[in-house]
């Protein structure tokens, strides 16, 4: 009998609510009438809820700066959770919003843990490249203004701004920080659905920053006392592009992984 065979089985359930936070250009869900067309964390809220958790999906400005989105997250928590502490699972820029909330807005008292997925903690050369193009391209500026994009959001994701952000927002004692990094093998590109970032940004990031998920490098996404790497691109981290029939496991269903992360929190006593 294996040594862990008699270990008690821990349910993937925590005592406090779980709040899911989307990234730049994100949303909670898109609906047409009563019909849900798409959700940002695909199938994740339902899986966590069935396991017995209380789950909230924040809806922030899709194009705001970190400070603006953190303020919106703070308001969301007050309105939907009250004063009860929470566990935050945040994708991409949402992880930076959450860190700002914890460090700058008194969130350390109400956030028990922060798990980030593909968050550019050290910025991304993709943002640096965009900042090099935007000031000289009137058409791009007009395009972004049409969507209400705050250009400060792009600045916030640059590598130089990230360095300043990390100095100003150190980890808060008492908060458990954990990160998930995505790594997409360029050899998979030909076998995947055609999404431009796999052809355009992965080679660029690989040349400049090493292994990456097409938007954020593994090293930039690495944060906290516990880190793990998932094989997939930036969007598979929130369970998009699932390939159930792929024998080699490219872009698997991530619901079991989220449940495992919650179970890990439960084992830690949360």
Phi and psi in degrees as GROMACS dihedral restraints (atoms count N, CA, C in turn):
[ dihedral_restraints ]
;  ai    aj    ak    al  type     phi  dphi    fc
    3     4     5     6     1   -69.0    20    10
    4     5     6     7     1   155.3    20    10
    6     7     8     9     1   -62.3    20    10
    7     8     9    10     1   -31.5    20    10
    9    10    11    12     1   -95.1    20    10
   10    11    12    13     1     7.6    20    10
   12    13    14    15     1   -65.1    20    10
   13    14    15    16     1   -30.4    20    10
   15    16    17    18     1   -94.4    20    10
   16    17    18    19     1     1.6    20    10
   18    19    20    21     1   -66.8    20    10
   19    20    21    22     1   140.5    20    10
   21    22    23    24     1   -63.7    20    10
   22    23    24    25     1   141.8    20    10
   24    25    26    27     1   -80.2    20    10
   25    26    27    28     1   125.6    20    10
   27    28    29    30     1  -103.3    20    10
   28    29    30    31     1   128.8    20    10
   30    31    32    33     1   -73.1    20    10
   31    32    33    34     1   149.5    20    10
   33    34    35    36     1   -78.7    20    10
   34    35    36    37     1    65.1    20    10
   36    37    38    39     1  -142.6    20    10
   37    38    39    40     1   133.9    20    10
   39    40    41    42     1  -115.4    20    10
   40    41    42    43     1   160.9    20    10
   42    43    44    45     1   -74.1    20    10
   43    44    45    46     1   -31.8    20    10
   45    46    47    48     1  -101.9    20    10
   46    47    48    49     1   160.9    20    10
   48    49    50    51     1   -62.6    20    10
   49    50    51    52     1   153.0    20    10
   51    52    53    54     1  -107.5    20    10
   52    53    54    55     1   130.5    20    10
   54    55    56    57     1  -115.2    20    10
   55    56    57    58     1   123.9    20    10
   57    58    59    60     1   -96.2    20    10
   58    59    60    61     1   130.3    20    10
   60    61    62    63     1  -123.1    20    10
   61    62    63    64     1   123.7    20    10
   63    64    65    66     1   -82.7    20    10
   64    65    66    67     1   169.9    20    10
   66    67    68    69     1   -97.3    20    10
   67    68    69    70     1  -167.0    20    10
   69    70    71    72     1   -60.0    20    10
   70    71    72    73     1   139.4    20    10
   72    73    74    75     1    65.2    20    10
   73    74    75    76     1    16.2    20    10
   75    76    77    78     1   -90.9    20    10
   76    77    78    79     1  -176.3    20    10
   78    79    80    81     1  -161.1    20    10
   79    80    81    82     1   172.2    20    10
   81    82    83    84     1   -88.5    20    10
   82    83    84    85     1   -60.8    20    10
   84    85    86    87     1  -153.9    20    10
   85    86    87    88     1   156.1    20    10
   87    88    89    90     1  -109.8    20    10
   88    89    90    91     1   127.4    20    10
   90    91    92    93     1  -126.3    20    10
   91    92    93    94     1   146.9    20    10
   93    94    95    96     1  -118.3    20    10
   94    95    96    97     1   101.6    20    10
   96    97    98    99     1    66.2    20    10
   97    98    99   100     1  -125.3    20    10
   99   100   101   102     1   -93.0    20    10
  100   101   102   103     1     2.8    20    10
  102   103   104   105     1   -97.6    20    10
  103   104   105   106     1   123.0    20    10
  105   106   107   108     1   -83.4    20    10
  106   107   108   109     1   114.8    20    10
  108   109   110   111     1   -82.3    20    10
  109   110   111   112     1   -40.9    20    10
  111   112   113   114     1  -158.1    20    10
  112   113   114   115     1   152.2    20    10
  114   115   116   117     1  -131.4    20    10
  115   116   117   118     1   147.0    20    10
  117   118   119   120     1   -66.8    20    10
  118   119   120   121     1   -52.3    20    10
  120   121   122   123     1   -92.1    20    10
  121   122   123   124     1    88.5    20    10
  123   124   125   126     1   -64.6    20    10
  124   125   126   127     1   108.2    20    10
  126   127   128   129     1    76.7    20    10
  127   128   129   130     1    -4.3    20    10
  129   130   131   132     1   -72.7    20    10
  130   131   132   133     1   -48.5    20    10
  132   133   134   135     1   -56.1    20    10
  133   134   135   136     1   -42.3    20    10
  135   136   137   138     1   -64.3    20    10
  136   137   138   139     1   -43.1    20    10
  138   139   140   141     1   -63.3    20    10
  139   140   141   142     1   -42.0    20    10
  141   142   143   144     1   -70.2    20    10
  142   143   144   145     1   -35.6    20    10
  144   145   146   147     1   -68.9    20    10
  145   146   147   148     1   -42.8    20    10
  147   148   149   150     1   -59.8    20    10
  148   149   150   151     1   -31.9    20    10
  150   151   152   153     1   -75.2    20    10
  151   152   153   154     1    -3.9    20    10
  153   154   155   156     1   105.7    20    10
  154   155   156   157     1     5.6    20    10
  156   157   158   159     1   -88.6    20    10
  157   158   159   160     1   154.5    20    10
  159   160   161   162     1   -93.0    20    10
  160   161   162   163     1   122.0    20    10
  162   163   164   165     1  -124.3    20    10
  163   164   165   166     1   134.2    20    10
  165   166   167   168     1  -125.7    20    10
  166   167   168   169     1   139.6    20    10
  168   169   170   171     1  -113.0    20    10
  169   170   171   172     1   112.0    20    10
  171   172   173   174     1   -71.8    20    10
  172   173   174   175     1   149.5    20    10
  174   175   176   177     1  -123.3    20    10
  175   176   177   178     1   109.3    20    10
  177   178   179   180     1  -111.8    20    10
  178   179   180   181     1   172.2    20    10
  180   181   182   183     1   -58.9    20    10
  181   182   183   184     1   126.8    20    10
  183   184   185   186     1   -71.0    20    10
  184   185   186   187     1   -13.8    20    10
  186   187   188   189     1  -133.6    20    10
  187   188   189   190     1    21.9    20    10
  189   190   191   192     1   -90.2    20    10
  190   191   192   193     1   168.9    20    10
  192   193   194   195     1   -73.9    20    10
  193   194   195   196     1   169.4    20    10
  195   196   197   198     1   -59.8    20    10
  196   197   198   199     1   -47.5    20    10
  198   199   200   201     1   -60.7    20    10
  199   200   201   202     1   -42.5    20    10
  201   202   203   204     1   -64.8    20    10
  202   203   204   205     1   -46.9    20    10
  204   205   206   207     1   -67.8    20    10
  205   206   207   208     1   -35.6    20    10
  207   208   209   210     1   -63.8    20    10
  208   209   210   211     1   -39.1    20    10
  210   211   212   213     1   -63.4    20    10
  211   212   213   214     1   -39.6    20    10
  213   214   215   216     1   -66.4    20    10
  214   215   216   217     1   -38.2    20    10
  216   217   218   219     1   -64.7    20    10
  217   218   219   220     1   -39.9    20    10
  219   220   221   222     1   -60.9    20    10
  220   221   222   223     1   -44.9    20    10
  222   223   224   225     1   -64.0    20    10
  223   224   225   226     1   -39.9    20    10
  225   226   227   228     1   -60.9    20    10
  226   227   228   229     1   -43.7    20    10
  228   229   230   231     1   -63.6    20    10
  229   230   231   232     1   -43.2    20    10
  231   232   233   234     1   -61.0    20    10
  232   233   234   235     1   -41.3    20    10
  234   235   236   237     1   -77.5    20    10
  235   236   237   238     1   -32.2    20    10
  237   238   239   240     1  -108.0    20    10
  238   239   240   241     1   -22.1    20    10
  240   241   242   243     1  -121.8    20    10
  241   242   243   244     1   -22.7    20    10
  243   244   245   246     1    76.5    20    10
  244   245   246   247     1  -138.0    20    10
  246   247   248   249     1   -94.4    20    10
  247   248   249   250     1     0.7    20    10
  249   250   251   252     1   -69.5    20    10
  250   251   252   253     1   136.3    20    10
  252   253   254   255     1   -63.5    20    10
  253   254   255   256     1   155.6    20    10
  255   256   257   258     1  -135.8    20    10
  256   257   258   259     1   166.4    20    10
  258   259   260   261     1  -109.4    20    10
  259   260   261   262     1   128.1    20    10
  261   262   263   264     1  -106.1    20    10
  262   263   264   265     1   128.9    20    10
  264   265   266   267     1  -112.0    20    10
  265   266   267   268     1   113.0    20    10
  267   268   269   270     1  -125.7    20    10
  268   269   270   271     1   134.0    20    10
  270   271   272   273     1  -100.3    20    10
  271   272   273   274     1   137.3    20    10
  273   274   275   276     1    54.2    20    10
  274   275   276   277     1  -126.6    20    10
  276   277   278   279     1   -59.9    20    10
  277   278   279   280     1   -24.6    20    10
  279   280   281   282     1   -57.3    20    10
  280   281   282   283     1   -28.1    20    10
  282   283   284   285     1   -68.4    20    10
  283   284   285   286     1   -34.9    20    10
  285   286   287   288     1   -72.2    20    10
  286   287   288   289     1   -40.5    20    10
  288   289   290   291     1   -56.5    20    10
  289   290   291   292     1   -43.1    20    10
  291   292   293   294     1   -68.4    20    10
  292   293   294   295     1   -39.9    20    10
  294   295   296   297     1   -64.1    20    10
  295   296   297   298     1   -39.5    20    10
  297   298   299   300     1   -63.7    20    10
  298   299   300   301     1   -43.9    20    10
  300   301   302   303     1   -57.5    20    10
  301   302   303   304     1   -45.2    20    10
  303   304   305   306     1   -65.1    20    10
  304   305   306   307     1   -44.6    20    10
  306   307   308   309     1   -87.5    20    10
  307   308   309   310     1   -36.4    20    10
  309   310   311   312     1  -105.7    20    10
  310   311   312   313     1   -14.4    20    10
  312   313   314   315     1  -126.1    20    10
  313   314   315   316     1    24.6    20    10
  315   316   317   318     1    73.7    20    10
  316   317   318   319     1    17.0    20    10
  318   319   320   321     1   -74.5    20    10
  319   320   321   322     1   -11.9    20    10
  321   322   323   324     1   -62.0    20    10
  322   323   324   325     1   -26.3    20    10
  324   325   326   327     1   -80.9    20    10
  325   326   327   328     1   -14.0    20    10
  327   328   329   330     1  -123.6    20    10
  328   329   330   331     1    -1.9    20    10
  330   331   332   333     1  -110.9    20    10
  331   332   333   334     1   114.0    20    10
  333   334   335   336     1   -79.9    20    10
  334   335   336   337     1   -38.1    20    10
  336   337   338   339     1  -148.9    20    10
  337   338   339   340     1   151.8    20    10
  339   340   341   342     1  -129.6    20    10
  340   341   342   343     1   119.6    20    10
  342   343   344   345     1  -112.0    20    10
  343   344   345   346     1   120.8    20    10
  345   346   347   348     1  -106.9    20    10
  346   347   348   349     1   144.7    20    10
  348   349   350   351     1  -123.0    20    10
  349   350   351   352     1   111.3    20    10
  351   352   353   354     1    60.0    20    10
  352   353   354   355     1    34.9    20    10
  354   355   356   357     1   -84.7    20    10
  355   356   357   358     1   130.7    20    10
  357   358   359   360     1   -79.4    20    10
  358   359   360   361     1    70.7    20    10
  360   361   362   363     1   -60.2    20    10
  361   362   363   364     1   -28.0    20    10
  363   364   365   366     1  -113.5    20    10
  364   365   366   367     1    21.3    20    10
  366   367   368   369     1    76.2    20    10
  367   368   369   370     1  -176.6    20    10
  369   370   371   372     1  -147.1    20    10
  370   371   372   373     1   141.1    20    10
  372   373   374   375     1   -66.7    20    10
  373   374   375   376     1   -16.8    20    10
  375   376   377   378     1   -64.8    20    10
  376   377   378   379     1   -41.9    20    10
  378   379   380   381     1   -66.8    20    10
  379   380   381   382     1   -40.1    20    10
  381   382   383   384     1   -61.6    20    10
  382   383   384   385     1   -40.5    20    10
  384   385   386   387     1   -64.4    20    10
  385   386   387   388     1   -43.1    20    10
  387   388   389   390     1   -61.9    20    10
  388   389   390   391     1   -39.3    20    10
  390   391   392   393     1   -68.0    20    10
  391   392   393   394     1   -26.0    20    10
  393   394   395   396     1   -75.9    20    10
  394   395   396   397     1   -25.1    20    10
  396   397   398   399     1   -93.1    20    10
  397   398   399   400     1   -41.1    20    10
  399   400   401   402     1   -54.9    20    10
  400   401   402   403     1   -46.2    20    10
  402   403   404   405     1   -63.0    20    10
  403   404   405   406     1   -22.4    20    10
  405   406   407   408     1  -103.9    20    10
  406   407   408   409     1    -0.2    20    10
  408   409   410   411     1  -118.1    20    10
  409   410   411   412     1   102.6    20    10
  411   412   413   414     1   -65.2    20    10
  412   413   414   415     1   -36.1    20    10
  414   415   416   417     1   -65.8    20    10
  415   416   417   418     1   -40.8    20    10
  417   418   419   420     1   -66.8    20    10
  418   419   420   421     1   -41.3    20    10
  420   421   422   423     1   -60.0    20    10
  421   422   423   424     1   -42.1    20    10
  423   424   425   426     1   -65.4    20    10
  424   425   426   427     1   -39.7    20    10
  426   427   428   429     1   -59.8    20    10
  427   428   429   430     1   -48.5    20    10
  429   430   431   432     1   -67.9    20    10
  430   431   432   433     1   -38.6    20    10
  432   433   434   435     1   -62.4    20    10
  433   434   435   436     1   -35.0    20    10
  435   436   437   438     1   -61.0    20    10
  436   437   438   439     1   -29.1    20    10
  438   439   440   441     1   -95.7    20    10
  439   440   441   442     1     4.9    20    10
  441   442   443   444     1    72.7    20    10
  442   443   444   445     1    23.1    20    10
  444   445   446   447     1   -68.2    20    10
  445   446   447   448     1   128.1    20    10
  447   448   449   450     1   -84.3    20    10
  448   449   450   451     1   112.8    20    10
  450   451   452   453     1   -59.3    20    10
  451   452   453   454     1   -22.1    20    10
  453   454   455   456     1   -60.4    20    10
  454   455   456   457     1   -26.4    20    10
  456   457   458   459     1   -63.6    20    10
  457   458   459   460     1   -38.5    20    10
  459   460   461   462     1   -69.4    20    10
  460   461   462   463     1   -42.4    20    10
  462   463   464   465     1   -57.0    20    10
  463   464   465   466     1   -42.0    20    10
  465   466   467   468     1   -61.5    20    10
  466   467   468   469     1   -23.2    20    10
  468   469   470   471     1   -97.6    20    10
  469   470   471   472     1     1.7    20    10
  471   472   473   474     1   -74.0    20    10
  472   473   474   475     1   159.6    20    10
  474   475   476   477     1   -68.2    20    10
  475   476   477   478     1   -37.9    20    10
  477   478   479   480     1   -69.4    20    10
  478   479   480   481     1   -40.9    20    10
  480   481   482   483     1   -67.9    20    10
  481   482   483   484     1   -34.3    20    10
  483   484   485   486     1   -62.7    20    10
  484   485   486   487     1   -38.8    20    10
  486   487   488   489     1   -62.2    20    10
  487   488   489   490     1   -42.0    20    10
  489   490   491   492     1   -65.9    20    10
  490   491   492   493     1   -41.7    20    10
  492   493   494   495     1   -60.6    20    10
  493   494   495   496     1   -43.7    20    10
  495   496   497   498     1   -66.3    20    10
  496   497   498   499     1   -34.9    20    10
  498   499   500   501     1   -67.4    20    10
  499   500   501   502     1   -36.9    20    10
  501   502   503   504     1   -84.2    20    10
  502   503   504   505     1   -14.9    20    10
  504   505   506   507     1  -131.8    20    10
  505   506   507   508     1    67.1    20    10
  507   508   509   510     1   -69.2    20    10
  508   509   510   511     1   161.0    20    10
  510   511   512   513     1   -62.0    20    10
  511   512   513   514     1   140.2    20    10
  513   514   515   516     1   -87.6    20    10
  514   515   516   517     1   132.6    20    10
  516   517   518   519     1   -58.2    20    10
  517   518   519   520     1   139.3    20    10
  519   520   521   522     1    93.3    20    10
  520   521   522   523     1   -12.3    20    10
  522   523   524   525     1  -101.2    20    10
  523   524   525   526     1   130.6    20    10
  525   526   527   528     1   -87.3    20    10
  526   527   528   529     1   118.1    20    10
  528   529   530   531     1  -105.3    20    10
  529   530   531   532     1   135.3    20    10
  531   532   533   534     1  -147.3    20    10
  532   533   534   535     1   149.7    20    10
  534   535   536   537     1  -138.1    20    10
  535   536   537   538     1   151.7    20    10
  537   538   539   540     1  -120.7    20    10
  538   539   540   541     1   129.0    20    10
  540   541   542   543     1  -111.3    20    10
  541   542   543   544     1   141.6    20    10
  543   544   545   546     1  -102.5    20    10
  544   545   546   547     1   143.0    20    10
  546   547   548   549     1  -136.2    20    10
  547   548   549   550     1   119.8    20    10
  549   550   551   552     1  -110.7    20    10
  550   551   552   553     1   120.2    20    10
  552   553   554   555     1   -74.9    20    10
  553   554   555   556     1   121.8    20    10
  555   556   557   558     1   -55.3    20    10
  556   557   558   559     1   -24.2    20    10
  558   559   560   561     1   -66.8    20    10
  559   560   561   562     1   -19.0    20    10
  561   562   563   564     1   -79.0    20    10
  562   563   564   565     1   -16.8    20    10
  564   565   566   567     1   -53.0    20    10
  565   566   567   568     1   -44.6    20    10
  567   568   569   570     1   -66.7    20    10
  568   569   570   571     1   -17.7    20    10
  570   571   572   573     1  -100.8    20    10
  571   572   573   574     1     2.7    20    10
  573   574   575   576     1  -108.6    20    10
  574   575   576   577     1   165.7    20    10
  576   577   578   579     1   -60.5    20    10
  577   578   579   580     1   152.0    20    10
  579   580   581   582     1   -77.5    20    10
  580   581   582   583     1   101.3    20    10
  582   583   584   585     1  -120.3    20    10
  583   584   585   586     1   129.2    20    10
  585   586   587   588     1   -56.2    20    10
  586   587   588   589     1   -34.5    20    10
  588   589   590   591     1   -62.8    20    10
  589   590   591   592     1   -25.5    20    10
  591   592   593   594     1   -70.0    20    10
  592   593   594   595     1   -26.7    20    10
  594   595   596   597     1   -95.7    20    10
  595   596   597   598     1   -29.4    20    10
  597   598   599   600     1   -99.4    20    10
  598   599   600   601     1   -48.1    20    10
  600   601   602   603     1   -91.7    20    10
  601   602   603   604     1   -30.8    20    10
  603   604   605   606     1   -61.8    20    10
  604   605   606   607     1   -47.8    20    10
  606   607   608   609     1   -61.5    20    10
  607   608   609   610     1   -37.6    20    10
  609   610   611   612     1   -66.0    20    10
  610   611   612   613     1   -48.5    20    10
  612   613   614   615     1   -64.2    20    10
  613   614   615   616     1   -39.8    20    10
  615   616   617   618     1   -61.5    20    10
  616   617   618   619     1   -41.9    20    10
  618   619   620   621     1   -66.9    20    10
  619   620   621   622     1   -35.5    20    10
  621   622   623   624     1   -97.4    20    10
  622   623   624   625     1   -33.6    20    10
  624   625   626   627     1  -128.8    20    10
  625   626   627   628     1    -1.7    20    10
  627   628   629   630     1    89.6    20    10
  628   629   630   631     1  -160.1    20    10
  630   631   632   633     1   -53.1    20    10
  631   632   633   634     1   142.3    20    10
  633   634   635   636     1  -158.0    20    10
  634   635   636   637     1   174.6    20    10
  636   637   638   639     1  -105.1    20    10
  637   638   639   640     1    12.0    20    10
  639   640   641   642     1    97.8    20    10
  640   641   642   643     1   -15.4    20    10
  642   643   644   645     1  -130.4    20    10
  643   644   645   646     1   -36.0    20    10
  645   646   647   648     1  -136.7    20    10
  646   647   648   649     1   136.5    20    10
  648   649   650   651     1   -75.1    20    10
  649   650   651   652     1   157.7    20    10
  651   652   653   654     1   -58.3    20    10
  652   653   654   655     1   -43.1    20    10
  654   655   656   657     1   -69.0    20    10
  655   656   657   658     1   -35.1    20    10
  657   658   659   660     1   -69.5    20    10
  658   659   660   661     1   -34.4    20    10
  660   661   662   663     1   -80.7    20    10
  661   662   663   664     1   -10.7    20    10
  663   664   665   666     1   -75.1    20    10
  664   665   666   667     1   123.6    20    10
  666   667   668   669     1  -158.9    20    10
  667   668   669   670     1   151.8    20    10
  669   670   671   672     1    86.4    20    10
  670   671   672   673     1  -179.6    20    10
  672   673   674   675     1   -79.7    20    10
  673   674   675   676     1   -17.2    20    10
  675   676   677   678     1  -130.8    20    10
  676   677   678   679     1   129.8    20    10
  678   679   680   681     1  -135.2    20    10
  679   680   681   682     1   146.5    20    10
  681   682   683   684     1  -144.9    20    10
  682   683   684   685     1   150.3    20    10
  684   685   686   687     1  -108.5    20    10
  685   686   687   688     1   129.7    20    10
  687   688   689   690     1  -108.1    20    10
  688   689   690   691     1   140.6    20    10
  690   691   692   693     1   -84.7    20    10
  691   692   693   694     1   109.0    20    10
  693   694   695   696     1   165.1    20    10
  694   695   696   697     1   177.6    20    10
  696   697   698   699     1   -96.3    20    10
  697   698   699   700     1  -176.1    20    10
  699   700   701   702     1   -58.3    20    10
  700   701   702   703     1   -33.5    20    10
  702   703   704   705     1   -86.5    20    10
  703   704   705   706     1   -25.8    20    10
  705   706   707   708     1   -68.1    20    10
  706   707   708   709     1   -20.8    20    10
  708   709   710   711     1   -62.2    20    10
  709   710   711   712     1   -23.4    20    10
  711   712   713   714     1  -112.6    20    10
  712   713   714   715     1    23.2    20    10
  714   715   716   717     1    74.8    20    10
  715   716   717   718     1    30.3    20    10
  717   718   719   720     1   -89.4    20    10
  718   719   720   721     1   164.7    20    10
  720   721   722   723     1    56.4    20    10
  721   722   723   724     1    35.8    20    10
  723   724   725   726     1   -65.6    20    10
  724   725   726   727     1   135.3    20    10
  726   727   728   729     1  -119.3    20    10
  727   728   729   730     1    79.3    20    10
  729   730   731   732     1   -60.5    20    10
  730   731   732   733     1   -29.4    20    10
  732   733   734   735     1   -97.7    20    10
  733   734   735   736     1     6.0    20    10
  735   736   737   738     1   -76.9    20    10
  736   737   738   739     1   118.7    20    10
  738   739   740   741     1   -66.2    20    10
  739   740   741   742     1   -29.4    20    10
  741   742   743   744     1   -88.7    20    10
  742   743   744   745     1     6.9    20    10
  744   745   746   747     1    76.3    20    10
  745   746   747   748     1    18.1    20    10
  747   748   749   750     1   -69.8    20    10
  748   749   750   751     1   127.7    20    10
  750   751   752   753     1    53.6    20    10
  751   752   753   754     1    64.1    20    10
  753   754   755   756     1   -77.0    20    10
  754   755   756   757     1   170.0    20    10
  756   757   758   759     1   -64.8    20    10
  757   758   759   760     1   124.9    20    10
  759   760   761   762     1   -91.8    20    10
  760   761   762   763     1    -1.3    20    10
  762   763   764   765     1   -58.2    20    10
  763   764   765   766     1   -43.4    20    10
  765   766   767   768     1   -61.8    20    10
  766   767   768   769     1   -31.9    20    10
  768   769   770   771     1   -69.0    20    10
  769   770   771   772     1   -41.0    20    10
  771   772   773   774     1   -64.2    20    10
  772   773   774   775     1   -40.7    20    10
  774   775   776   777     1   -64.0    20    10
  775   776   777   778     1   -37.3    20    10
  777   778   779   780     1   -64.8    20    10
  778   779   780   781     1   -39.8    20    10
  780   781   782   783     1   -64.1    20    10
  781   782   783   784     1   -39.0    20    10
  783   784   785   786     1   -67.8    20    10
  784   785   786   787     1   -40.6    20    10
  786   787   788   789     1   -60.1    20    10
  787   788   789   790     1   -38.5    20    10
  789   790   791   792     1   -61.5    20    10
  790   791   792   793     1   -39.7    20    10
  792   793   794   795     1   -63.5    20    10
  793   794   795   796     1   -41.1    20    10
  795   796   797   798     1   -63.3    20    10
  796   797   798   799     1   -41.2    20    10
  798   799   800   801     1   -62.8    20    10
  799   800   801   802     1   -32.3    20    10
  801   802   803   804     1   -77.7    20    10
  802   803   804   805     1    -1.1    20    10
  804   805   806   807     1   100.3    20    10
  805   806   807   808     1     8.0    20    10
